[in-house]
Amino acid sequence: MESSTRILILGTDSSGRVLQFDRSAAAALGVDADDLPGARLDDLIGGAREPLLEALRHGRERTAMLTMETPAGGRHDAVVTVHPMRGGDLAALAVVRVPVPLADRFLDPAVIRRALMEDSLPRIGATLDLELLARELMNVLVPTFCNTGGLLLRENMIDADADGAGDAVMLRRMATAFDDGDPAWDATFPVGETLAFPEPAPHTRALRTGEPVLLSLDGETAARIAEAWRRTPVAELLKGASMLVLPVRDADGATLGLFVCTRTSGHRPFDAYDVEIGTEFANRAGLFVESARRYGRERATALTLQRSLLPTGLSAPSSVSVHHRYLPGSRLIEVGGDWYESIALPGARVALVVGDVAGHGVRAAVTMGRLRTAIHTLAGLDLPPAEALERLDSLMRTLGEREPHFATCAYAVYDAVSGRCEIASAGHLPPLLAPPGGPAEFLDVPPAPPLGIGDGRPVVSRAFTVEDGTLLFLYTDGLVENRARDIDDGLARLRETFDKGADTLDGLCQATLDGVFDDQHRDDIAVLLARLHRIPGDAHVSWDLPADPAAVRRARGLIRTTLAGWGLGELADSTVLMASELVTNAIRHAGGRVTLRLVREDGLVCEVFDGSDGRPRIRAAGEGEAVAESGRGLHVVSRLARRWGVRRTAGGKAVWCEQAL
């Protein structure tokens, strides 16, 4: 790789004869300085006469790429720019840019400084990926400054969990470069290796003092280093080389690592000018390394937080298919407050939730994590969607007393036994419903203010029955709204996407994101797509029982018969006992007719519905007394069931218990 150029300047008359030239022209062109005056430009650089004549004819500069022979007999491309001159003996000025030969590239410190500081560093300074930055820096040093080299950074500067104890400083080799194509360099100094150099090594001296270390490596010194490092190939690779170790420091002067630069035999060894240039380069590079290191650490922290807060596994009844996507706002802001949930509930039901905390970054992600935790708690309590959002609003207002924040949320509960869906929304965009074979439509859900700014009025939900195969789509506003597009256009595009359909749910979920990836100023996007199906009819059964104690005996017989037909006879005794207690409690305390339902899904769920909204609870026995008689039934249920609970219904409540299959 040739990273720098040499500029030659030749002044000619109108016929192309050289009248003036700079002091390096003769050596670069391979002619004697005494023979250069009067020589024809076309003889020195083949084809140069044509751009010269065009420049003189039109009075404007002309540039051409021509082939030029080197003094050693080689050939390389040269960029020749001819500037016409007015007045004086000179008719034109030819500026020739030629690549610096590998063997001569270390001869001119001014060329090295310009290539390092002006041509390369500004180009790579914006790189925030530490590994990519390390490779870019080494590709600048080699071959501009040295033949081979490597960048080593302190392990505890890269990995916050690295053990910094002990006297030895652990260094990780981030990148290497070499210009001779010898694979022995890669094999001897592998990238990614973590090591500690022994005390006599120049690396440890540079780390300890923070000053550059320059040394010449004759055969004996190279062999001694190879023995100390226990790497035999080092002796041959470094024999006759000149080595310069440059500390890489941050703005506070702390040493982050080292540049190790080597010029092999046959090239000019490092001198005081090179030490000065290399130190300046290392100091500037240190600022880039520190910026990339901090960005990488902050980004890793933020992403770890985000990934720990987003769901790792969504649950739902076997008849409901759920797909999801999360897209961060941009490459630089990869965390935000959008989230999604699919939580399987007892009795073949599922809670589908999508929310959006205002803002971006860690602050929004932390608030999102709090809301997700609250959502799981409220779902575990089997609260209806509207009441769950009211509780979330109260939580957000409490959090807002210290740090004002608000969020939007859509909360849906689908019952895969009845096909009934209930949805509530707090300031969120309307869900999209796409029945099988019919057009997609946005649901008209009663509006409520966003969470955290509610006025205390109750949230109202909407309940309806859906056909099997209906698609329910929940999303955040980043999907349909941006700076260049009105939200109505985004909603129309979304509906068209569902009307067109896709071969798979995953493909449809991906199709909703088409066109948003190129928007670098988009908001976070979270989407949740569910295909709603009822569970098979032979997986559930229900009976209406009269408010008569004799109904308990009938319930036992119905349960035993049903479980025998399902092949679950081993669960009959425990199910009969728990159902008897629940039915007895409902008849005794609720009055009216009672409904008993068995659902075979992920587990075996027994549910008892009644018309009372009173919540039963286990009563603890007093000291030295037996368990209260009125609480005996729930004690039995809590011991036999994997889990149990109570949920409100439109006509009262349901008490349920679940056993593992």
Secondary structure, DSSP 8 states (H G I E B T S, - for coil): ----EEEEEEEE-TT-BEEEE-TTHHHHHTS-TTTSTT-BHHHHSTTTHHHHHHHHHHTS-EEEEEEEE-TTS-EEEEEEEEEE--SSS--EEEEEEEE--GGGTTS-HHHHHIIIIIIIHHHHTT---HHHHHHHHHHHHHHHT-SEEEEEEEHHHH-TTS---SSS--EEEEEEEESS--THHHHHS-TT-EE---TTSHHHHHHHH-S-EEEEE-HHHHHHHHHHHT-THHHHHHTTEEEEEEEEE-TTS-EEEEEEEEE-TTS----HHHHHHHHHHHHHHHHHHHHHHHHHHHHHHHHHHHHHHS-S-----TT-EEEEEEE-S-SS---EEEEEEEEEETTTEEEEEEEEEEEEHHHHHHHHHHHHHHHHHHHHTT--HHHHHHHHHHHHHHHHTTS---EEEEEEEEETTTTEEEEEEES----EEE-TTS--EE--------BTS--S-----EEEE--TTEEEEEE-GGGT-BTTB-HHHHHHHHHHHHHH--SSHHHHHHHTTTT-TT-TT---EEEEEEEE----GGGEEEEEE-SSTHHHHHHHHHHHHHHHHHT-GGGHHHHHHHHHHHHHHHHHHT-S-EEEEEEESSEEEEEEEES-----------TTS---GGGHHHHHHHHHSSEEEEEEETTEEEEEEEEE-
